[in-house]
């Protein structure tokens, strides 16, 4: 298998996770600090000023990169086994 083909196949999980991350399919939970105030106002966000559904989790990108590396090394390993079988 050509190196370019291996790269294209192994890049698919990263591209898919990037697409999902950009579309906002996996929002991160924003921590909420403290109970509601005495005047009935809603709780304030802890570390982020954006509402809970508007942030994106970087975990999706990490999973995509991890899967891409796994696919890349699996294809390289298969290629080395095939080369070894051809020479022996």
Secondary structure, 3 states (H helix, E strand, C coil): CCHHHHHHHHHHHHHHHHHHHHHCCCECCCCEECCCCCCCCCCEECCCCCCHHHCECCHHHHHHHHHHHHHHHHHHHHHHHHHHHHHC
